[in-house]
Amino acid sequence: MLRCCPYLLQAWLDASLDSSGKVQLRAASDSKLTAGLAGVLVSALSGLTPEQLLAVDGTAFLQSLGLGPGVVAPSRASGAANMLASIQRRTRMLMTQLPRFPSLLITSNFLQPQGTFAEAQAQYLQPDAQQVAQLVELLRSKRIGVVAHFYMDPQVQGVLSAAAEQWPHIHISDSLVMADAAVKMAQAGCSTIAVLGVDFMSENVRAVLDEAGLSE
């Protein structure tokens, strides 16, 4: 986010590299005119390589747009220059390959993780379908229930959550609820309870099952 003029109008800019290494830009503003100027910059500069974009001379480039004094008043020209400088600053960051702040961009069509932590979290939402199918087949054939603590790796939780849609005897929670879930699974016919967590969790599950008369 940056301030575009003395009236404290705000603009938002985003720069990213596409698969061909070209810079792709997005921009928005709470001012229609500033949004229009930002759109001109985005249209003119998107698709350049980082080197080409950084070589753009701000003053000459803005003059070449030919927007005229009626559109680009001195304050707005300053705002456009600030936007161009911000675009070039973000482009330099892309070139230095600084680690990104972990984030997940989720739309109706795709999921885009940014940063290694976000990539790990994305595996929760996109588990391996073959692993899920194999797990469900094993749990169903052996009548195994699974109770897991929610600090398990997101990859594990992702597979378990997807498998739970096909095999109901899978539960992820904190340690206080794991034992109660195990009792319900045993009462529903599970012959084995797998506990995913630290030692005291399995010991607690065993004790609660014994107390419920489910020692076998």
Secondary structure, DSSP 8 states (H G I E B T S, - for coil): -EE-STT--EEEEEEEE-TTS-EEEEEEESSHHHHHHHHHHHHHHTT--HHHHHT--HHHHHHHT---TTTS-HHHHHHHHHHHHHHHHHHHHHHHT-----EEEE-SS-EEEESHHHHHHHHHHS--HHHHHHHHHHHHHHTEEEEEETTS-HHHHHHHHHHTTT-S-EEEE-HHHHHHHHHHHHHTT-SEEEEES-HHHHHHHHHHHHHTT---
